[in-house]
């Protein structure tokens, strides 16, 4: 399990040699007025280096905007004890 800085949990599974997950959290994006909105977050992690990417895609109408994709954002996993 992977926990993001926003405390969202992602159950990763191995696919094509990478740890991946796709989730649809209700607060994946924040609109200009500050309200949260649902979007699809895709996580991919290299198991050897623990580096990965996160991409967020919103649907038509979210925040009154056309479909948008944010990222990829790069990160490195670190163990928290």
C-alpha positions in Angstrom: 0.0 0.0 0.0 1.2 3.5 -0.9 0.0 6.5 1.1 0.2 10.0 -0.5 1.0 13.3 1.2 -2.8 13.9 1.2 -3.3 10.6 3.2 -4.9 8.9 0.2 -4.1 5.1 0.1 -3.4 3.3 -3.1 -3.3 -0.5 -3.4 -0.6 -1.1 -6.0 -0.4 -4.3 -8.2 2.5 -5.5 -10.4 1.9 -5.0 -14.1 4.5 -5.2 -16.8 7.3 -5.0 -14.3 6.0 -1.9 -12.5 3.8 -1.3 -9.5 0.7 0.5 -10.7 -2.7 1.7 -9.4 -5.6 3.7 -10.8 -8.0 5.3 -8.3 -10.8 7.9 -8.4 -10.6 9.9 -5.2 -13.4 12.5 -4.6 -10.8 15.2 -3.9 -8.2 14.6 -6.6 -8.4 18.1 -8.0 -9.3 21.4 -6.4 -11.4 23.9 -8.4 -10.6 27.6 -8.6 -13.2 28.3 -5.9 -11.5 25.8 -3.6 -14.1 23.0 -3.9 -12.7 19.5 -4.4 -13.6 17.4 -7.4 -13.2 13.8 -8.5 -10.6 12.8 -11.1 -8.7 9.7 -12.1 -5.2 9.3 -10.6 -2.8 6.9 -12.2 0.4 5.9 -10.2 3.3 3.9 -11.6 6.4 2.9 -9.6 9.7 1.3 -10.7 10.3 -1.5 -8.1 14.1 -1.3 -8.4 14.6 2.4 -7.9 11.3 3.3 -6.1 10.8 6.2 -8.4 7.5 6.8 -10.0 5.0 9.1 -11.7 1.5 10.3 -10.9 -0.9 11.5 -13.5 -4.3 13.0 -12.8 -7.0 13.3 -15.4 -10.4 15.1 -14.9 -13.5 14.5 -17.0 -15.6 17.0 -18.9 -17.4 19.4 -16.6 -15.2 19.0 -13.6 -14.8 22.5 -12.2 -16.6 23.8 -15.3 -13.5 23.0 -17.4 -12.9 20.8 -20.4 -11.1 17.4 -19.7 -7.6 18.1 -18.4 -4.5 16.0 -17.6 -2.1 17.1 -14.9 1.4 15.6 -14.7 3.2 13.4 -14.9 4.5 14.4 -11.5 7.6 12.5 -10.4 8.3 11.2 -6.9 10.5 8.8 -5.0 9.1 6.5 -2.3 10.7 6.4 1.1 10.0 4.1 4.0 8.5 5.8 7.0 9.1 3.9 10.3 
